[in-house]
Amino acid sequence: MSSPQIRRADRMMSDERAREALAQGYSGRLATVSEDGFPYCIPLLYLWMNDEVYLHTASARGHLRANIERERRVCFEIDEQQGVFDYGRFECDSGLAYRSVCLFGRIRIVEDEQAKQRFCEALMAKYGKPGTERPKGFFPRIDAITVYAIAVERVTGKETALPPLSEQWPAKDRTKAKCFDACGPSQIAGRDRPCKFLNDARPMTGAGVPPTAATSRPQSNNGG
């Protein structure tokens, strides 16, 4: 299959790191192609076992099953975020700490009953309520589900780590706004400049009132 390059190579995860993320992820999204050419994407719980992604749905035939029976090539994606952080003095100078993995491969239906049993046991080990005293390893409705496995052909991952507070605004200024780069920090408080961001960034007087507004406010008659 084709392997287009990731545009942000500085955020690319190693293959080992991407597979580690797959092993630790909670849920993902499976994308297939419908008969009319439109993509069909659904969220699913999953397992990463033996270098493959395992999923399950109800055994009733629907949109997903129809797509898979016609076209085995699929895409599966997981992501998680650690929060938004500030790196500059404008609202747009914000970043997201995250990691995401996208894999491509061919999906198949798992028919072997023992393999389905192992899948169900591993699924409950990952998602089941810890400490439960209910019987384990007993799945009387196992025939009511369809288990799928994706044989991976290509994996890509990207991530941005959450920087320490010492690397975030205001401890460190990494402003990237174009008007700021063009004008320079010495003109950031220029009140007569047409740049909205520069005007918004000028010092405030009193309870959030710009100096021009504060000095032009008419005096009240009660001496306040």
N, C-alpha and C positions, 0 to 999 in steps of 0.2 A: 504494500500500500504506500501511497505518497506520504512524505514526511516533511511538511512545511516547517520552516524554522520559526521558533518563538521570537516575537519582536523584542520583548524585554528580556534579553539573555541574562541580565544582571539579577533577575528574579527567578530564573529557572532552577527547579529542584533537580537534584541528582536522581537517577533511577532508583537507587536504594532508599533515598528520602521519600520519594513518591510512593513507593510500595509500603514504607513504614506508615505513611499517612493513610493509605488504604486499609491497613490492618487496624488502625486506631479510629477510623471514621465511624460516625453513628448511622447516617443514612445517606442515600444518594439519589440521583435522577437517571433513569434509563430512557434513552432516546432511540426511537425506531422510525422507519419511514412508512407512511400510509400508501395505499394503492394509488391515491390521487396525487402523490408526491409531497404532501404536507408532512412535516415532522410531527411526531407524537411523543411527548415527554411526560413521564410520571415519576413521582417520588416513591421510593421503596426502601425498606430495611434490607441489609445485605450482609454477607459474610465474605471475608477474604481468606480463602483456603486453597492450599496447594497452587499458589500463584494464579488463581482464577477467582472471579466474582460469582458468588452464588446468590440467587434471588428466589422468591416464590410469590405466587399469586393464587387466587382461587382457580380451580380446575375448569370452571365454566369458560367457554370460548367467547372471547370478546375482541375488542379493537387490538389489544396488544398481541394476543395469540395469532390473529389474522396477519398482522404485520410480520411477526417472526416466521411464520410458516412460508411467507412469500419472500422475505429477505432476511438472511441471518446476520448480516453486518449491522452492528449497533454501536452506540456510544454510551458510556457511563461516566457520570461526573459526581464528585463529592467536593464539599468546601466547608470551611469553618472560619469564623472571624474572631479576633481578639479585641476589637474595638477601634474606634476612630481616634486619631491623635492629631494635634496641631504642630506644624513645623514653621509657620510664618505668621505675620501680623494681620493677614486678611483671612476672611472666612474660607475662601477657596484654597488657601494654603493648608489643606487638611489631607491626611492620608489614612488608609485602612490597613490594619495589621490582619493578615489573612493567610491561608494556604488553600490551594485548590488543586485537584488532580483530575485529569480527563484521560480516559482510556478508550481505545478502539479495539474491537475484536468481533468474533463470530459467536453467536449465542446458540445453545442447544438445549433440548429438554432432557433432564436427567430421569431416566426410566428405571434404573436399578433401585430396588426397594431398600437394600442396605445403605446405599448412598443417600437416599432420601431420609432414612432413619438417622444417619450421622449428621445430616444437615439440620434436622429438627433439634437434635440434642445440642449441637453447637449454637444454634439460634437461641435456644432458651438459656444456654450458658452466658451468652452475650447480653441478651435483653431481659431475661427473666428476673423476677423480684428476688433479691438475695435473702437467704435465710428462710425461704418458704419450706413448709413441712409437707407440702403436697407431693404425691408420687412423681418421681422423675423417670424419664425415658419411656413414657407410655403415651402414644399418640394414636388414639382410635380413629381420628379423622384424617390420617395421613393420605388416604386416597382422594381426599377432597381438595388437595392442593397440587399445583404443578411447580416443580422445582426446575430452575434454569441455571445454567453455568455459562459464563463468558470466557472463552479462550482468548487471552490478551495477545494482540499483535503489536500494539504501540501504546506507550504511556508517556504523558507529559504532565509536568507539575510546575506551579508557580507559587511563590510565597513572599510576603513582606513581614519581617519580624517587628514586633512592637518595640520601639526604641525606648531606652531608659529615660526618665524624666530629665536627666541632664542633657539629653539630645532633643528635647521637645521645646516648643515655644512656651514661655518666654525665656527659658534658660539659654536656648540657642536659637538664633534667628536665621532661618533658611528660606526666607520669603522668595517666592517664584513668580509673583504677579508681574506681568509684562510692564505695566505702567510704572511699577516700583523700580524695576530693573532699568527702565529708560530714564526715569527722573532722578533716581538715587535717593539714599536715605536723608540727605540734607534738605530735600524739598518735600519731605513727607507731610510737613505741617503747613504747606502753602495753601492759604485759604482762598486765593483767587484763581487756583488752577481748575480747569474744566473736568479733571479726572474725578469721577464719583468716589473711587476708593481712597484717593488722597484726601479729599474733603471729609469723608467719613472717618478717616484716621486721625484727624487733627485733635488736639487736646480738648477736653470737655470742661465746662465750668458749672459748678453747682451740681444740681441733681440731673446730670446728663444733658445739659443745655449747651450748645456750641457757643463760644465766646461772642460771635456776632449777634446771636439772638439775645444773649444775656445783656449786652450793652445797649441794644436798641429797644428793650422792653419798656413801655410807658410806665411812669411812676403811678402808684395808686394814690387815691385821695385820703387814705386812712393812715398815711405815714409809714406803711409797711415797705 
